Amino acid sequence: MAENNKDLKQLKIKTAALKRIQKEFFGYQKEELKQNERIQKLKDQNADEADIKKQEEVLQETVQMYPNIIGRLVESVTELQGWLDGKINDPLIDTSDEKTKALEAIVEAQEFLVANNPAQ
């Protein structure tokens, strides 16, 4: 029984990690929008070219995070799916709400990847 509780906890952790990575992507998208607005505001105010260039560098650093996040998301989906596949005959896992949440998170992440990953 203790092993099963440990498995449920592990499933919960893996599912939360998957969701957290997606949330991180959205955070970078928001930051990208804000940064674009800052740059446009600086341009509209005829700010110093060096200031604009620095803000464009910050924007580029933000955009460069996307491939890393996508890679980690793919890895997390694969890991969670593999973990679930390894527990296919575990009645406690099969009937748990955590498994349902995990499967929903996997589907959501796969749809997200299709929509946000031009490499696929």
Backbone hydrogen bonds in HBPLUS format (Angstrom, degrees):
<---DONOR---> <-ACCEPTOR-->    atom                        ^
c    i                          cat <-CA-CA->   ^        H-A-AA   ^      H-
h    n   atom  resd res      DA  || num        DHA   H-A  angle D-A-AA Bond
n    s   type  num  typ     dist DA aas  dist angle  dist       angle   num
A0005-ASN N   A0001-MET O   3.04 MM   4  6.42 156.8  2.10 153.5 159.2     1
A0006-LYS N   A0002-ALA O   2.99 MM   4  6.19 152.1  2.07 143.4 151.4     2
A0007-ASP N   A0003-GLU O   2.86 MM   4  6.17 147.1  1.97 143.2 152.8     3
A0008-LEU N   A0004-ASN O   2.86 MM   4  6.20 156.8  1.91 151.2 157.0     4
A0009-LYS N   A0005-ASN O   2.96 MM   4  6.16 155.4  2.02 144.5 151.5     5
A0010-GLN N   A0006-LYS O   2.89 MM   4  6.12 156.2  1.95 145.4 152.3     6
A0011-LEU N   A0007-ASP O   2.86 MM   4  6.11 154.8  1.92 149.2 156.0     7
A0012-LYS N   A0008-LEU O   2.95 MM   4  6.17 156.3  2.01 145.3 151.6     8
A0013-ILE N   A0009-LYS O   2.95 MM   4  6.22 155.6  2.01 149.6 156.1     9
A0014-LYS N   A0010-GLN O   2.95 MM   4  6.19 165.4  1.97 152.7 156.0    10
A0015-THR N   A0011-LEU O   2.98 MM   4  6.12 157.4  2.03 148.5 154.6    11
A0016-ALA N   A0012-LYS O   2.97 MM   4  6.11 159.8  2.01 146.0 151.8    12
A0017-ALA N   A0013-ILE O   2.94 MM   4  6.15 152.1  2.02 148.4 156.2    13
A0018-LEU N   A0014-LYS O   3.15 MM   4  6.35 155.4  2.21 142.2 147.9    14
A0019-LYS N   A0015-THR O   3.10 MM   4  6.41 162.3  2.13 151.6 155.7    15
A0020-ARG N   A0016-ALA O   2.87 MM   4  6.02 152.7  1.95 146.4 154.6    16
A0021-ILE N   A0017-ALA O   3.06 MM   4  6.27 151.6  2.14 148.5 154.3    17
A0022-GLN N   A0018-LEU O   3.31 MM   4  6.64 159.2  2.35 146.6 151.5    18
A0023-LYS N   A0019-LYS O   2.98 MM   4  6.24 158.3  2.03 148.8 155.2    19
A0024-GLU N   A0020-ARG O   2.90 MM   4  6.14 147.6  2.01 143.2 152.0    20
A0025-PHE N   A0021-ILE O   3.12 MM   4  6.47 150.7  2.21 145.6 152.4    21
A0025-PHE N   A0022-GLN O   3.09 MM   3  5.13 117.2  2.50  95.3 110.1    22
A0026-PHE N   A0022-GLN O   3.14 MM   4  6.55 157.4  2.19 150.5 155.8    23
A0027-GLY N   A0023-LYS O   2.96 MM   4  6.27 147.7  2.07 145.7 155.2    24
A0028-TYR N   A0024-GLU O   3.02 MM   4  6.39 151.5  2.11 149.6 156.4    25
A0029-GLN N   A0025-PHE O   2.96 MM   4  6.32 148.1  2.06 146.7 156.4    26
A0030-LYS N   A0026-PHE O   2.97 MM   4  6.27 158.0  2.02 149.2 154.0    27
A0031-GLU N   A0027-GLY O   2.97 MM   4  6.22 158.6  2.02 144.7 151.0    28
A0032-GLU N   A0028-TYR O   2.85 MM   4  6.04 151.4  1.93 144.5 152.2    29
A0033-LEU N   A0029-GLN O   3.02 MM   4  6.35 158.4  2.07 149.8 154.6    30
A0034-LYS N   A0030-LYS O   2.95 MM   4  6.26 165.6  1.97 155.5 159.1    31
A0035-GLN N   A0031-GLU O   2.85 MM   4  5.99 158.1  1.90 148.9 155.4    32
A0036-ASN N   A0032-GLU O   2.91 MM   4  6.13 157.2  1.97 149.4 155.3    33
A0037-GLU N   A0033-LEU O   2.99 MM   4  6.27 154.0  2.06 147.5 154.8    34
A0038-ARG N   A0034-LYS O   2.89 MM   4  6.21 153.9  1.96 148.4 155.7    35
A0039-ILE N   A0035-GLN O   2.94 MM   4  6.19 163.0  1.96 152.2 156.3    36
A0040-GLN N   A0036-ASN O   2.94 MM   4  6.14 162.3  1.97 147.7 152.7    37
A0041-LYS N   A0037-GLU O   2.87 MM   4  6.04 157.1  1.92 148.4 155.1    38
A0042-LEU N   A0038-ARG O   2.88 MM   4  6.16 158.7  1.93 151.6 157.2    39
A0043-LYS N   A0039-ILE O   2.92 MM   4  6.20 158.2  1.97 150.8 156.9    40
A0044-ASP N   A0040-GLN O   2.83 MM   4  6.06 158.2  1.87 150.1 156.4    41
A0045-GLN N   A0041-LYS O   2.98 MM   4  6.17 140.1  2.14 142.3 152.8    42
A0047-ALA N   A0042-LEU O   2.90 MM   5  5.12 170.5  1.91 154.5 154.9    43
A0046-ASN N   A0043-LYS O   3.03 MM   3  4.97 158.9  2.08 104.9 109.6    44
A0051-ASP N   A0048-ASP O   3.04 MM   3  5.37 123.6  2.37 105.1 118.7    45
A0052-ILE N   A0048-ASP O   3.16 MM   4  6.56 158.8  2.20 153.4 159.5    46
A0053-LYS N   A0049-GLU O   2.84 MM   4  6.02 164.1  1.87 151.2 156.0    47
A0054-LYS N   A0050-ALA O   2.95 MM   4  6.10 155.1  2.01 143.1 149.5    48
A0055-GLN N   A0051-ASP O   3.07 MM   4  6.32 158.2  2.12 146.2 151.5    49
A0056-GLU N   A0052-ILE O   2.90 MM   4  6.19 147.8  2.00 149.4 159.3    50
A0057-GLU N   A0053-LYS O   2.95 MM   4  6.27 142.3  2.09 143.5 153.8    51
A0058-VAL N   A0054-LYS O   3.04 MM   4  6.41 151.6  2.12 145.0 152.5    52
A0059-LEU N   A0055-GLN O   2.96 MM   4  6.22 155.1  2.02 143.1 150.0    53
A0060-GLN N   A0056-GLU O   2.93 MM   4  6.16 155.8  1.98 142.5 148.9    54
A0061-GLU N   A0057-GLU O   2.96 MM   4  6.26 152.7  2.03 147.9 154.9    55
A0062-THR N   A0058-VAL O   3.09 MM   4  6.38 149.9  2.18 145.6 153.5    56
A0062-THR N   A0059-LEU O   3.10 MM   3  5.12 118.5  2.50  95.2 110.2    57
A0063-VAL N   A0059-LEU O   2.97 MM   4  6.29 164.3  1.99 157.0 160.5    58
A0064-GLN N   A0060-GLN O   2.93 MM   4  6.08 147.0  2.04 144.9 154.0    59
A0065-MET N   A0062-THR O   3.08 MM   3  5.54 158.5  2.13 110.6 117.5    60
A0066-TYR N   A0063-VAL O   3.22 MM   3  5.82 155.7  2.28 115.1 120.7    61
A0069-ILE N   A0065-MET O   3.02 MM   4  6.30 162.9  2.05 161.1 166.4    62
A0070-ILE N   A0066-TYR O   2.88 MM   4  6.07 167.7  1.90 162.9 166.4    63
A0071-GLY N   A0067-PRO O   2.91 MM   4  6.05 160.2  1.95 146.0 151.5    64
A0072-ARG N   A0068-ASN O   2.96 MM   4  6.24 157.1  2.02 148.4 154.6    65
A0073-LEU N   A0069-ILE O   2.84 MM   4  6.04 148.8  1.93 148.3 157.6    66
A0074-VAL N   A0070-ILE O   2.91 MM   4  6.18 161.4  1.95 154.2 158.3    67
A0075-GLU N   A0071-GLY O   2.99 MM   4  6.18 161.0  2.03 145.6 151.2    68
A0076-SER N   A0072-ARG O   2.87 MM   4  6.02 152.1  1.95 141.6 149.4    69
A0077-VAL N   A0073-LEU O   2.92 MM   4  6.16 159.8  1.97 152.6 157.3    70
A0078-THR N   A0074-VAL O   3.00 MM   4  6.19 167.2  2.02 151.6 155.2    71
A0079-GLU N   A0075-GLU O   2.87 MM   4  6.05 159.0  1.92 147.4 153.6    72
A0080-LEU N   A0076-SER O   2.91 MM   4  6.04 167.7  1.93 149.9 153.3    73
A0081-GLN N   A0077-VAL O   2.88 MM   4  6.00 166.4  1.90 153.7 158.1    74
A0082-GLY N   A0078-THR O   2.89 MM   4  5.96 159.4  1.94 145.5 151.8    75
A0083-TRP N   A0079-GLU O   2.88 MM   4  6.06 153.9  1.95 146.8 154.2    76
A0084-LEU N   A0080-LEU O   2.93 MM   4  6.18 161.8  1.96 150.4 155.0    77
A0085-ASP N   A0081-GLN O   2.87 MM   4  6.10 155.9  1.93 147.9 155.2    78
A0086-GLY N   A0082-GLY O   3.01 MM   4  6.23 143.8  2.14 141.5 150.6    79
A0087-LYS N   A0084-LEU O   2.99 MM   3  5.10 146.5  2.10 101.8 112.3    80
A0088-ILE N   A0085-ASP O   3.43 MM   3  5.19 155.2  2.50 108.1 105.7    81
A0090-ASP N   A0087-LYS O   3.06 MM   3  5.31 165.6  2.08 119.6 120.7    82
A0094-ASP N   A0090-ASP O   2.84 MM   4  6.03 173.2  1.85 164.1 166.4    83
A0095-THR N   A0091-PRO O   3.14 MM   4  6.09 147.2  2.25 140.4 146.1    84
A0096-SER N   A0093-ILE O   3.13 MM   3  5.19 165.4  2.16 110.0 114.2    85
A0101-LYS N   A0097-ASP O   2.90 MM   4  6.23 161.0  1.94 154.2 159.4    86
A0102-ALA N   A0098-GLU O   2.85 MM   4  6.02 153.0  1.92 143.4 151.4    87
A0103-LEU N   A0099-LYS O   2.87 MM   4  6.11 162.9  1.89 154.4 158.2    88
A0104-GLU N   A0100-THR O   2.97 MM   4  6.18 157.1  2.02 148.5 155.1    89
A0105-ALA N   A0101-LYS O   2.90 MM   4  6.10 154.3  1.97 145.4 152.6    90
A0106-ILE N   A0102-ALA O   2.90 MM   4  6.18 150.7  1.99 148.0 156.1    91
A0107-VAL N   A0103-LEU O   3.01 MM   4  6.25 166.2  2.03 150.5 153.3    92
A0108-GLU N   A0104-GLU O   2.90 MM   4  6.08 165.2  1.92 150.9 155.5    93
A0109-ALA N   A0105-ALA O   2.88 MM   4  5.99 157.8  1.93 143.8 150.2    94
A0110-GLN N   A0106-ILE O   2.85 MM   4  6.08 156.9  1.91 151.8 158.4    95
A0111-GLU N   A0107-VAL O   2.95 MM   4  6.19 160.0  1.99 152.0 157.1    96
A0112-PHE N   A0108-GLU O   2.89 MM   4  6.08 154.9  1.95 144.7 152.6    97
A0113-LEU N   A0109-ALA O   2.81 MM   4  6.05 155.9  1.87 148.7 154.8    98
A0114-VAL N   A0110-GLN O   3.03 MM   4  6.28 157.2  2.08 146.4 151.9    99
A0115-ALA N   A0111-GLU O   3.04 MM   4  6.27 156.9  2.09 147.6 153.8   100
A0116-ASN N   A0112-PHE O   2.84 MM   4  5.95 140.9  1.99 149.1 160.6   101
A0117-ASN N   A0113-LEU O   2.84 MM   4  5.23 127.0  2.13 146.5 148.4   102
A0120-GLN N   A0117-ASN O   3.10 MM   3  5.88 167.6  2.11 122.9 126.5   103
